[in-house]
Amino acid sequence: MKVAVFGAGTMGAAIAALFANAGFDVVLVDKSESAIRKARERHEGECLRELEEAGLKKRDEIVSKILYTTEIEQIEGSLFIVEAVVEILNEKIELFKTLEDFVDKRCIFATNTSSFMPSEIAGDLRYPERLTLFHFSNPPILMPLIEVGGERVSDDVIRRTVEIARKIGKEPVILRKECRGHVLNRMFYAGWVAASYVLLYASPEEIDMSIRNLGSPTGFFELLDLIGLDILPYSYASFREAYGSRFELPKFMEFFTRKMVEWGKFGKKSGEGFYRWVEGKAVIPEAQPCDVMPIVAATVNEALRVVEDGVADEETVNRIYKLATNSPAGILDVAEMLGYGTVIRTLEEWYDKYGHEIFRTCESLRAKAKEF
């Protein structure tokens, strides 16, 4: 089966590696020759190591299964296409409209969008029912999750997409309903807003040490570096458009991250962000843990807002958190261990202190506190 991946950046290169490793014939397309070259270099080393670390490695090499190209015509005959380009809605819409001229209607269109809804991207496609969400957690090789869904996508496309996700070694989770940011990134971005305020009292390494102590293998600021600080503003613009002030970063964090991008400190891809990166690993200074309850509380609060909105039930939200972080406990498991009353008291304290909407307690959380 022939698969095409559009975008040879951090996510696209890793997604191409997963398909090639599973035996698919892959076409990796990017308008940048440099991005194509760097993706191939990753496929010859780093991606193979990550596949082995994830317990997914099936081949000693994967480049022979991948056609690296800047020519869109090479996708002809593909039956599954994954989009992993920049997080700008119009660019995604126009890409898929163009792709319809090169493949027949059997081909599934899959978007790895981190913030937009599949129905928005399907736009004016001739066959909008073939476009599905196919959203990976970062880093995509190491984390098992793929969020799948869409309100215009057909049941048959969902079924086939789930089968393909499993063939590349992932655990797909079907969402009940669309929303910007899906389940995973609504929780993650809520945590980042809260983490911005915690950063007033603690260093990135102290925060990350504490997050790791809660069972996550990756620290919070380490993950921001993995995603890329140059990418995050695009997603945040989408979040603010959909949810208003709840996802606004405090001014000092907006200024700081903008300056980091101006200085070329994107994170892993540039070799430095919140941390220095050496041979694909963050160099994180030794640190003492600190109080990260505001981050946990904001994440729990947003998780329950997702449930309120009908996007997923509590069990699914919990599962998505586990798969996205490779943690033994889901976010609501953590809330139960800490106590929902403690979560609410933390939110109220930080809302009184900063007045930010991310700390405003949702009704579902108050109801949970009464249950326990």
Buried (B, 14 or more C-beta within 10 A) or exposed (E): BBBBBBBBBBBBBBBBBBBBBBBBBBBBBBEEEEBBEBBBEBBEEBBBBBBEEBEBBEBEEBBEBBBBBEEBEBBBBBBBBBBBBEBEBEEBBEBBBEBBEBBEEEBBBBBBBBBBBBBBBBBEBEBBBBBBBBBBBBBBBBBBBBBBBBEBBBEEBBEBBBEBBEBBBBBBBBBEBBBBBBBBBBBBBBBBBBBBBBBEEBBBBBBBBBBBEBBBEBBBBBBBBBBBBBBBBBBBBBBBEBBEEBBBBBEEBBEBBEEBBEEEBBBBBBEBBBBBBEEBEBEBEEBEBBBBBBBBBBBBBBBBBBBEBEBBEBEBBBBBBBBBBBBEBBBBBBBBEBEBEBBBBBBBBBBEEBEBBBBBBBEBBEEBBEEE
